[in-house]
Amino acid sequence: MLPLLTVSVTLAALIAVALVALSGSTAYVIAGLPDPGVVTQYGVGVVRVLADAASVVTVGSLLLAAFLVPPQKSGTVTRDGYAALRTAGIAAWVWFGSALASVLFTAADGAGKPLTQVFSPPVLLNLIDAIEQPKAWLVTAAIVLLVAVGCRLALSWGWTAVLFFVSLAALVPVAVTGHSASGGSHDLATNSLLYHLVAVSLWVGGLFALLAHGWRKGANLTLAAKRFSRLALVCWIVMAVSGVINALVRVSPGDLLTSDYGLLLLAKTVALLVLGVFGQQQRAHGVRKLVDGQGGGQLLRLAAVELLIMFVTIGLATALARTPPPAGSLVQPSTTELLIGYDLPGAPTALRLLFAWRFDLVYGTLAILLAVFYLVGLRRLRRRGDAWPVGRTVSWLAGCFVLLMATSSGLGRYSPAMFSVHMSGHMLLSMVAPVLFVLGGPVTLALRALPAAGKDSPPGPREWVLAAVHSPVAKVLTHPVVALLQFVGAFYLLYFSGLFAVALDYHWAHLLMNAHFLLAGYVFYWPVLGIDPSPRRLPYLGRLGMVLAAMPFHAFFGVILMSKQTVIGETFYRSLNLPWVHDLLSDQRLGGGIAWASGELPVLLVLIALLVQWARADEREAKRNDRRAERDGDADLEAYNAMLRQLANPAQSRKSL
C-alpha cells in the first residue's frame, strides 16, 4: 500500500505544481503582491497536497476502525481496528507536520515574501495575526495533534469513534478560509465547500483504508466493502452537487473555457465523472463478487485505479485553490454582500421576514434530512404494524420547520445584519426547536425502527445509537450542572465577553453559534422532558429544579440587554450602514425584549409539560400498585399492618419471639 500511496501523492503534487507554473505569477499581480520566489510559490501547493493526503488517510483509517469493521464484544477494537488506528496515527503526525509547514508557506505566500523572511518569530506572528490562512492552519495543527496523540492511546471503539469526528472537525478551519470565505455569496461558497471536503475525505480516505484492509487480508472485508460502497455513492452525489454550487458562485458559465480557473474546474469535473463510473463498477462487480465469495481481487484492482484518479483530482483541486477566479466574471459586490455574503432587499417587514428566503445549505439541508429520516423510521414502524404517537411526529416536524425558518427564511437572511433579528433566530434555535425535537422522541424511534444486529452479528446503526446515548461524553454533557451552564451560561459568555462582536465578521462563527444554540438546548431538555432514554435518569424533582434554575437567568439576560448603554458589535453593524437601522442601541434593546419575552414562554410551557408528566407518572404508579395488590391480596399492606400490630402490643411481640 505504501508504494501506491507514494505514487499517488507524488502524482498529485506534480500536477498541482505544473498547473500553478502555467499561471506564473498571475495571482500575485492580481493581489498586488511581489513574487515571493519559486520555493514559496510551488511549496504552498506541495505541502497542501501532503496535508490533504495525510488528512484523507487519517479520516479514512478512523472511519474503518470505527464503523466499517466491528469491534470485539468487550468494546475493544479488533486487530484490524488496531492496525487502522496505528495507520491513522502515523498519517495524523504527517498531517500535523504539513499543517505547521503550511503555516509558514501560507504566511509567506499571503505577504508575497520568500520563505526565509518569515522564519523570524516576530514577523511570523504578525503575519499569522493579519492573514487568515496561516491562522487556520495553526488551528488545524492543534486539532490534529489531539488526533495523533489519541490514536496512540485509544483502544476502545467509543474513543475511536470520537477521534473520527474530531478528525472531521480538523478539516473545517482551512475550508472556511481562502477563496470561498471572501467576496460575494461567501455563505453559499463556504457551506458548499464544507460538504465537498467532508465527502472527499470520506470517499478517498475510506477507499484507501479499504484497500489497506484488503492488502492486510483483514477479517470482515465483505462487510467493510458493502458499508463503504453505500457511503461512497452518497459521497459522490454530495461532491457533485456541492461542487456545482461552489463553481457557480465563483465563475460564470461564459468563463469556463476562457480562463485558467474555468479550465481547471472542467478538468476536476471530468475527473469526478470518471470516479463516478469507477464507483459504479466497484458496486456492480467488485462488491457483488466479494459477497458471492469469489475473492476481492477485482475489487482491489478497481479501488487502486480509483485511488490514483482521486489523487489526480486532489492535485487539480490544489491548483484550483491557488488560482484566482476570473476577475471580470462576476459583478463587484456591495459592502453588505462582502460582509454577510449577500444583499438585503430592504427594511425587514413582516412579509420579508417570512418570505424573503435564502436557503441555508447547512441548516436548511439538515432540517429537511431530519424530517425525511424521521418519516422513513415512522414508515418502518407502520409497516410492522407498530403504533407511534401522532403528537411526537407533529412535534418533530414542527421542530424541523422552526429550524428551517430560523436559518433559511427572512429571519435567517436578516439575522447577520440586525441584532434584533439575530436574537429572534437565537431564541428559536435554543428555546423552541430543541423542545420540539426532544418531544419527538427521535432516539426511541431510531431504536424501534433500526434492526438489531443479533447476538453474533457485527454491531450496526442501532448499536451505534445505543453506544452514543450511554457514552461518557453524553453522560458529561447531560449532567445537570454542565447542561445548565451550557444552556444559560453561554448567553452571558457570548454576548458580554466580546466574543459575539468578533464572531460577526466570520461566516464560520455564525455556523458554530447556530450549532451551539441547537445542541445546548437539546442537551438541556433531553433529561428534563425524558421522552427518550437518557444517560442520566433524573427524578422529577431534579428536572423541576433544572427548569426553575434556568428561568431567572433568562429573564436577567433580557433585562441586561434592554438596559445596556453600549452597542454590542457596533463596529460591524455601523460598517453595514443599513439605511433602515437608524439607532443601533434601540435595535439592541428590541433584541433584549425579544430574548426576555420569547425566553420565558418556552420555559414556562416546558414547566407545565413537566408537571403534567409528573402527575401522569404518579397516576401510572398508583395503577401499578393497585394491580399488584389485586394479584397478591395486598400482601405489602397486610405485612405493614402486622408490623403495626406488633408494635402496638409489645408483650405479644416478645411472646412470639
C-alpha atoms as one frame of an Amber mdcrd trajectory, in Angstrom:
protein
   0.000   0.000   0.000   2.831   2.410   0.770   4.192   2.373  -2.829   0.702
   3.051  -4.221   0.167   5.894  -1.749   3.604   7.351  -2.513   2.983   7.277
  -6.255  -0.484   8.822  -5.811   0.718  11.667  -3.599   3.720  12.377  -5.847
   1.481  12.468  -8.914  -0.937  14.863  -7.185   1.908  17.150  -6.125   3.430
  17.202  -9.625   0.046  18.034 -11.174  -0.505  20.846  -8.677   2.978  22.323
  -9.254   2.722  22.038 -13.051  -0.659  23.732 -13.199   0.414  26.517 -10.836
   3.513  27.033 -13.010   1.299  27.594 -16.066  -0.344  30.593 -14.429   3.019
  32.016 -13.376   2.729  34.975 -11.006  -0.761  35.981 -12.112  -2.236  35.520
  -8.647   0.362  37.819  -7.063  -0.138  40.508  -9.724  -3.912  40.453  -9.156
  -3.417  40.675  -5.379  -0.841  43.466  -5.739   1.915  41.394  -4.116   5.537
  40.876  -5.180   6.610  37.480  -6.479   7.816  35.502  -3.420  10.033  33.159
  -5.424   9.701  29.576  -6.604  10.137  27.983  -3.159   7.130  29.791  -1.748
   5.109  29.742  -4.971   5.383  25.994  -5.511   5.970  24.936  -1.924   2.493
  26.055  -0.901   0.949  23.575  -3.320   3.270  20.722  -2.346   2.643  20.982
   1.407  -1.086  21.401   0.731  -1.159  18.159  -1.270   0.788  16.425   1.506
  -1.599  17.758   4.133  -4.656  16.742   2.076  -3.256  13.259   1.504  -2.463
  12.808   5.194  -5.887  14.116   6.179  -7.807  11.685   3.967  -5.695   8.744
   5.179  -6.344   9.786   8.794 -10.078  10.219   8.304 -10.445   7.041   6.240
  -8.465   4.864   8.652 -10.517   6.090  11.598 -13.684   5.502   9.562 -12.645
   1.899   9.003 -11.724   1.318  12.653 -14.926   2.890  13.963 -17.671   1.933
  11.504 -16.532  -0.397   8.708 -15.168  -3.280  10.807 -16.771  -4.420  14.072
 -15.051  -4.230  17.482 -14.741  -7.087  19.949 -17.709  -7.875  22.185 -15.887
  -6.177  25.052 -15.865  -2.892  23.116 -12.134  -3.020  22.397 -11.058  -2.654
  18.782 -10.015  -5.822  16.962  -6.609  -6.462  15.409  -7.833  -4.878  12.160
  -9.203  -1.864  14.007  -5.933  -1.514  15.897  -3.959  -1.610  12.630  -6.203
   1.114  11.186  -5.720   3.176  14.354  -1.931   2.925  14.001  -2.170   3.959
  10.344  -4.356   6.907  11.313  -1.855   7.888  13.994   1.083   7.918  11.575
  -0.938   9.875   8.991  -2.055  12.325  11.683   1.561  13.114  12.574   2.273
  13.754   8.869  -0.853  15.930   8.740   0.328  17.799  11.828   3.777  18.462
  10.327   2.254  19.523   6.998  -0.121  21.873   8.795   2.774  23.526  10.631
   4.688  23.823   7.350   1.566  25.315   5.753   1.549  27.997   8.454   4.965
  29.140   7.205   4.241  28.782   3.497   0.808  30.451   3.540   2.156  33.303
   5.655   4.959  33.903   3.156   2.586  33.451   0.211  -0.019  35.824   1.623
   2.591  38.510   2.214   4.447  37.965  -1.066   7.711  37.179   0.758  10.373
  34.493   0.298  10.081  31.712   2.838  13.350  32.666   4.535  11.926  36.039
   5.550   9.147  34.580   7.724  11.325  32.437   9.987  11.698  35.345  12.378
   9.164  34.811  15.216   8.005  38.490  15.356   7.477  38.578  11.577   5.681
  35.228  11.571   3.407  36.164  14.483   2.450  39.433  12.798   1.626  37.626
   9.567  -0.432  34.987  11.381  -2.383  37.725  13.104  -3.000  39.583   9.829
  -3.719  36.685   7.419  -6.500  34.135   7.905  -4.962  31.140   6.118  -1.908
  30.616   8.393  -4.179  31.145  11.391  -6.493  28.416  10.093  -3.584  26.030
   9.562  -2.402  26.677  13.115  -5.836  25.755  14.488  -5.821  22.665  12.270
  -2.439  21.647  13.641  -3.729  21.925  17.215  -6.757  19.715  16.475  -4.697
  17.171  14.541  -2.227  16.946  17.430  -5.092  15.740  19.624  -5.983  13.142
  16.996  -2.378  11.935  16.689  -1.984  11.522  20.459  -5.453   9.973  20.751
  -4.676   7.350  18.093  -1.714   6.285  20.184  -3.746   5.941  23.381  -7.180
   4.763  22.229  -8.110   1.092  22.269 -11.873   1.197  22.754 -14.458   1.535
  19.989 -16.058   4.549  21.658 -12.922   6.673  21.711 -12.098   5.592  18.165
 -15.461   6.989  17.045 -14.759  10.223  18.941 -11.373  10.549  17.215 -13.079
  10.059  13.845 -15.410  13.006  14.421 -12.544  15.134  15.766 -10.569  14.405
  12.589 -13.531  15.656  10.527 -13.564  18.829  12.637  -9.909  19.378  11.712
 -10.974  19.846   8.077 -13.110  22.870   8.908 -10.622  25.702   9.715  -8.939
  25.689   6.301 -12.242  25.120   4.494 -13.763  28.306   5.902 -10.870  30.494
   4.713  -9.479  31.195   1.254 -11.420  31.958  -1.934 -14.714  30.591  -0.639
 -14.712  32.703   2.522 -14.228  36.023   0.725 -16.184  38.057  -1.750 -19.857
  37.879  -2.583 -22.016  34.832  -1.820 -19.334  33.541   0.516 -22.023  31.921
   2.661 -23.009  29.592  -0.195 -19.387  29.058  -1.229 -18.210  28.183   2.291
 -21.147  25.900   3.073 -20.812  24.010  -0.205 -17.057  23.655   0.290 -17.600
  22.134   3.730 -19.827  19.466   2.194 -17.294  18.947  -0.592 -14.271  18.447
   1.673 -16.044  16.100   4.067 -17.340  13.990   1.167 -13.895  13.873  -0.459
 -12.205  12.881   2.794 -14.700  10.107   3.499 -14.581   8.782  -0.055 -10.827
   8.946  -0.743  -9.839   8.084   2.815 -12.368   5.289   3.090 -11.183   3.786
  -0.197  -7.553   3.867   0.946  -8.491   2.258   4.255 -10.476  -0.448   2.437
  -7.504  -1.142   0.168  -5.154  -1.324   3.148  -7.576  -3.654   4.927  -7.717
  -5.947   1.890  -3.948  -5.844   1.485  -3.598  -6.948   5.117  -6.123  -9.735
   4.418  -8.187  -8.458   7.299 -11.378 -10.034   8.545 -14.856  -8.761   7.614
 -13.682  -7.432   4.235 -17.092  -8.159   2.722 -18.877  -6.198   5.462 -16.430
  -3.286   5.127 -16.799  -3.219   1.333 -20.610  -3.241   1.489 -20.717  -0.444
   4.050 -18.178   1.658   2.187 -19.937   1.118  -1.138 -23.132   2.669   0.231
 -21.188   5.572   1.725 -19.224   6.140  -1.498 -22.396   6.638  -3.530 -23.654
   9.263  -1.082 -20.247  10.980  -1.092 -20.167  11.127  -4.894 -23.610  12.744
  -5.021 -22.665  15.262  -2.326 -19.391  16.074  -4.088 -21.136  16.605  -7.421
 -23.894  18.866  -6.068 -21.643  20.887  -3.752 -19.018  21.250  -6.482 -21.564
  22.676  -8.921 -22.847  25.156  -6.327 -19.340  26.259  -5.400 -18.368  26.665
  -9.040 -21.411  28.765  -9.915 -20.564  31.119  -7.073 -17.008  31.668  -8.299
 -17.249  31.623 -12.111 -19.881  32.339 -14.725 -20.591  29.751 -17.466 -19.033
  32.000 -20.092 -15.630  31.853 -18.362 -15.400  28.065 -18.179 -13.480  27.802
 -21.479 -11.750  31.192 -21.443  -9.999  31.262 -18.053  -7.475  29.118 -16.195
  -9.902  28.780 -13.291 -12.696  27.595 -15.568 -10.483  25.060 -17.371  -9.247
  23.618 -14.074 -12.839  23.416 -12.916 -13.828  21.490 -16.039 -10.870  19.115
 -15.584 -11.870  18.449 -11.994 -15.462  17.846 -13.107 -14.338  15.294 -15.694
 -12.232  13.516 -13.056 -15.243  13.336 -10.735 -17.392  11.870 -13.507 -14.746
   9.230 -14.196 -14.646   8.452 -10.484 -18.393   8.030 -10.519 -18.072   5.411
 -13.287 -15.393   3.535 -11.342 -17.518   3.645  -8.226 -20.474   2.199 -10.102
 -18.288  -0.597 -11.467 -16.977  -1.261  -7.998 -20.501  -1.638  -6.614 -21.806
  -3.610  -9.603 -18.971  -6.126  -9.948 -16.291  -5.973  -7.270 -18.544  -5.873
  -4.184 -21.010  -8.375  -5.697 -18.248 -10.905  -6.357 -16.869 -10.351  -2.906
 -20.303 -11.011  -1.397 -20.624 -14.164  -3.542 -17.341 -15.422  -2.115 -15.322
 -15.099  -5.342 -12.475 -13.143  -3.789 -11.651  -9.468  -3.658  -9.065  -9.243
  -6.437 -11.228  -7.309  -8.884 -12.488  -5.035  -6.118  -8.957  -4.174  -5.017
  -7.795  -3.560  -8.605 -10.714  -1.230  -9.278 -10.110   0.539  -5.959  -6.396
   1.021  -6.720  -7.123   2.699 -10.066  -9.884   4.741  -8.453  -7.459   5.887
  -5.746  -4.979   7.111  -8.358  -7.681   9.131 -10.116  -8.780  10.518  -6.753
  -5.311  11.857  -6.045  -5.177  13.378  -9.522  -8.386  15.173  -8.522  -6.722
  16.335  -5.295  -3.872  17.785  -7.362  -6.382  19.601  -9.583  -8.226  20.903
  -6.531  -4.972  22.201  -5.027  -4.148  24.052  -8.237  -7.708  25.375  -8.326
  -7.328  26.751  -4.800  -4.118  28.524  -5.894  -5.737  30.031  -8.999  -7.744
  33.266  -8.625 -11.263  33.258 -10.090 -11.772  35.319 -13.274 -11.742  38.966
 -12.263 -14.471  40.035 -14.684 -16.777  37.074 -14.346 -18.848  38.415 -11.504
 -20.319  41.773 -10.598 -18.371  43.737  -7.989 -20.129  43.004  -4.688 -21.513
  45.718  -2.454 -20.290  46.361   1.098 -23.210  44.403   2.533 -22.516  41.467
   0.225 -18.839  41.473   1.133 -19.614  41.418   4.856 -22.513  38.959   5.079
 -22.383  37.283   1.657 -25.480  38.789   0.010 -27.542  41.938  -0.355 -30.755
  42.632   1.541 -33.956  43.611  -0.310 -34.923  46.415   2.103 -36.244  47.006
   5.591 -37.305  43.800   7.416 -41.077  43.917   7.103 -43.222  41.012   8.293
 -43.630  39.746   4.719 -39.878  39.870   4.052 -39.063  38.079   7.301 -41.435
  35.307   6.283 -40.875  35.066   2.521 -37.503  36.650   1.594 -35.783  33.266
   1.684 -32.095  32.428   1.199 -31.655  28.704   1.665 -29.007  27.767   4.228
 -27.066  24.843   2.761 -26.046  23.584   6.208 -29.052  24.040   8.470 -31.724
  24.138   5.782 -30.465  20.829   4.440 -30.222  19.496   7.995 -33.866  20.392
   8.675 -35.041  18.581   5.532 -32.911  15.491   6.195 -34.080  15.266   9.813
 -37.696  15.317   8.650 -37.055  12.712   5.936 -35.173  10.314   8.231 -37.884
  10.584  10.875 -40.628   9.828   8.355 -38.638   6.868   6.985 -38.348   5.463
  10.517 -42.054   6.047  11.093 -42.856   4.230   7.846 -40.890   1.201   9.017
 -42.882   1.097  12.235 -46.176   1.373  10.390 -45.214  -1.464   8.013 -44.655
  -3.687  11.048 -47.989  -2.620  12.472 -46.434  -0.769  15.430 -48.121   2.316
  16.820 -46.391   5.660  17.271 -47.936   8.715  18.958 -49.096  11.315  16.450
 -48.096  14.089  18.837 -44.456  13.045  18.652 -44.477  13.149  14.856 -46.126
  16.569  14.831 -43.611  17.837  17.385 -40.599  16.602  15.413 -41.807  18.000
  12.090 -42.626  21.301  13.804 -39.065  21.384  15.136 -37.717  20.831  11.620
 -39.923  23.654  10.360 -38.695  26.001  13.108 -35.070  25.148  12.245 -35.758
  25.807   8.568 -37.486  29.125   9.266 -34.817  30.333  11.702 -31.975  29.762
   9.225 -33.389  29.944   5.685 -36.362  32.330   5.753 -36.139  36.092   6.019
 -35.245  35.591   9.687 -32.095  33.753   8.700 -31.379  36.211   5.891 -31.544
  39.320   8.082 -30.012  37.656  11.151 -26.336  38.526  10.411 -27.207  42.176
   9.743 -29.532  43.135  12.626 -29.178  42.276  16.307 -32.913  42.108  16.941
 -33.467  39.596  14.123 -30.426  37.611  15.241 -31.880  37.364  18.732 -35.174
  36.101  17.289 -33.316  33.340  15.494 -31.247  32.611  18.595 -34.356  32.111
  20.698 -35.960  29.858  18.086 -32.839  27.708  17.819 -32.080  27.423  21.536
 -35.518  27.613  23.188 -38.145  26.376  20.715 -36.627  23.908  18.240 -34.845
  21.771  20.904 -38.062  21.369  22.917 -39.927  20.181  19.825 -37.101  17.840
  18.851 -36.925  16.278  22.312 -40.701  15.795  22.421 -40.423  13.967  19.098
 -38.545  11.093  20.770 -36.002  10.522  17.952 -33.808   8.096  19.922 -36.777
   5.898  20.813 -37.935   5.923  17.201 -34.461   5.002  15.957 -34.136   2.138
  18.429 -37.520   0.763  17.375 -37.086   1.296  13.633 -33.491   0.144  13.170
 -32.949  -3.623  13.093 -30.952  -5.194  15.905 -27.641  -6.702  14.843 -28.201
 -10.015  16.621 -26.129 -11.833  19.205 -23.272 -12.965  16.958 -23.569 -10.300
  14.242 -21.391  -7.184  13.987 -22.948  -4.056  15.540 -24.809  -1.723  13.229
 -26.561   1.665  13.376 -28.903   0.636  16.220 -25.973  -0.405  18.400 -24.130
   2.786  17.490 -27.096   4.875  18.669 -27.202   2.977  21.967 -23.462   3.399
  22.443 -23.727   7.143  21.791 -26.570   7.525  24.307 -24.629   5.742  27.058
 -21.182   7.130  26.170 -19.067   9.051  28.723 -19.353  12.171  26.555 -23.172
  12.037  26.697 -23.078  11.467  30.466 -20.890  14.527  30.992 -22.945  16.757
  28.682 -26.252  15.780  30.335 -25.003  16.295  33.882 -27.418  18.871  35.377
 -24.675  21.382  36.216 -22.931  21.040  32.824 -26.205  21.194  30.886 -27.334
  24.276  32.821 -24.021  26.060  32.280 -24.110  25.332  28.534 -27.719  26.382
  28.213 -27.683  29.546  30.317 -24.034  30.464  30.761 -23.423  30.606  27.018
 -25.792  33.607  26.742 -23.691  35.685  29.086 -20.320  34.444  27.791 -21.150
  35.027  24.129 -22.732  38.468  24.326 -20.988  40.097  27.290 -17.399  38.902
  26.792 -16.749  40.387  23.341 -16.969  37.031  21.545 -20.105  37.992  19.639
 -18.519  41.189  18.311 -15.570  39.178  16.984 -17.797  36.417  15.568 -19.855
  38.832  13.471 -17.061  39.111  10.890 -16.892  35.389  10.142 -19.419  33.132
   8.449 -17.989  30.044  10.169 -18.664  31.690  13.529 -22.356  32.037  12.634
 -22.447  28.325  11.753 -20.781  27.474  15.074 -23.162  29.693  17.059 -26.225
  28.074  15.498 -24.817  24.610  16.217 -24.217  25.522  19.840 -27.693  27.016
  20.264 -29.291  23.797  18.990 -27.084  21.339  20.844 -27.072  23.199  24.157
 -30.865  23.432  24.096 -31.283  19.778  23.158 -28.842  18.558  25.829 -30.677
  20.642  28.460 -34.205  19.493  27.582 -33.276  15.862  26.845 -33.090  14.683
  30.500 -35.711  17.221  31.617 -38.561  16.011  29.396 -37.408  12.397  29.455
 -39.139  11.076  26.323 -36.013   9.262  25.119 -33.644   7.071  27.141 -31.053
   9.368  28.676 -27.555   8.788  30.087 -28.898  10.292  33.327 -32.388   9.432
  34.541 -33.262  12.366  36.770 -36.133  12.246  39.275 -38.989  14.624  38.575
 -37.937  16.872  41.433 -34.465  17.194  39.879 -35.961  18.016  36.473 -38.177
  20.647  38.045 -35.148  22.130  39.772 -33.244  22.426  36.462 -36.136  24.284
  34.796 -36.681  26.615  37.754 -32.944  27.331  37.932 -32.862  28.363  34.263
 -35.846  30.724  34.334 -34.389  33.687  36.264 -31.133  33.659  34.300 -33.014
  34.072  31.023 -35.038  36.920  32.462 -31.900  38.669  33.784 -30.206  38.264
  30.413 -33.025  40.031  28.586 -33.196  42.790  31.201 -29.434  43.409  30.982
 -29.646  43.703  27.192 -32.537  46.158  27.401 -30.691  48.339  29.908 -27.227
  48.190  28.310 -25.894  51.591  27.176 -23.302  50.364  24.675 -23.881  48.555
  21.376 -22.567  45.004  21.088 -20.697  44.595  17.784 -21.069  48.297  16.996
 -18.139  48.419  14.546 -19.573  45.661  12.373 -23.142  46.961  12.364 -22.005
  50.516  11.536 -19.878  49.234   8.646 -23.040  47.734   7.112 -24.612  51.190
   7.175 -28.136  49.904   6.658 -30.416  52.891   5.897 -33.368  51.463   7.846
 -31.402  50.897  11.081 -31.195  54.441  12.430 -30.484  53.610  16.075 -28.348
  50.559  16.835 -28.961  50.824  20.568 -32.735  50.746  20.069 -32.390  47.694
  17.846 -30.309  46.019  20.552 -32.899  46.847  23.207 -35.558  45.374  20.955
 -33.431  42.227  20.801 -33.250  42.207  24.597 -37.044  42.438  24.803 -37.359
  39.545  22.360 -34.925  37.495  24.455 -36.863  38.242  27.645 -40.321  37.531
  26.217 -39.535  34.566  23.984 -37.144  33.059  26.514 -39.637  32.833  29.365
 -42.619  31.460  27.444 -40.975  28.210  26.199 -39.523  27.508  29.648 -42.955
  28.067  31.182 -44.520  25.637  28.680 -41.812  23.087  29.476 -42.548  23.543
  33.169 -46.237  22.840  32.560 -45.419  19.784  30.423 -43.071  18.519  33.138
 -45.734  18.872  35.834 -48.231  17.015  33.617 -45.686  14.221  33.055 -45.069
  14.033  36.797 -48.787  13.752  37.554 -49.244  11.068  34.901 -46.256   9.134
  36.244 -47.770   9.173  39.743 -51.070   8.013  38.295 -49.400   5.146  36.423
 -47.517   4.147  39.580 -50.760   4.119  41.576 -52.411   1.907  38.948 -49.443
  -0.498  39.015 -49.728  -0.701  42.816 -53.456  -1.406  42.552 -52.888  -4.226
  40.045 -50.172  -5.742  42.231 -52.458  -5.578  45.252 -55.182  -7.397  43.325
 -52.756 -10.165  42.343 -51.228 -10.852  45.801 -54.126  -9.851  48.037 -52.354
  -6.650  49.038 -49.560  -8.571  50.779 -47.474  -5.455  51.324 -50.322  -3.723
  53.177 -51.038  -6.815  55.287 -47.366  -7.096  56.252 -47.293  -3.425  57.181
 -50.444  -3.723  59.318 -48.993  -6.809  61.054 -45.897  -4.843  61.915 -48.015
  -2.045  63.387 -49.993  -4.565  65.495 -46.777  -5.995  66.867 -45.502  -2.561
  67.770 -48.823  -1.741  69.483 -48.684  -4.938  71.613 -45.097  -5.351  72.853
 -45.990  -8.230  75.199 -47.398 -10.341  72.392 -44.403  -9.443  70.269 -41.985
 -10.721  72.952 -44.091 -13.857  73.413 -43.931 -14.604  69.710 -40.158 -14.348
  69.888
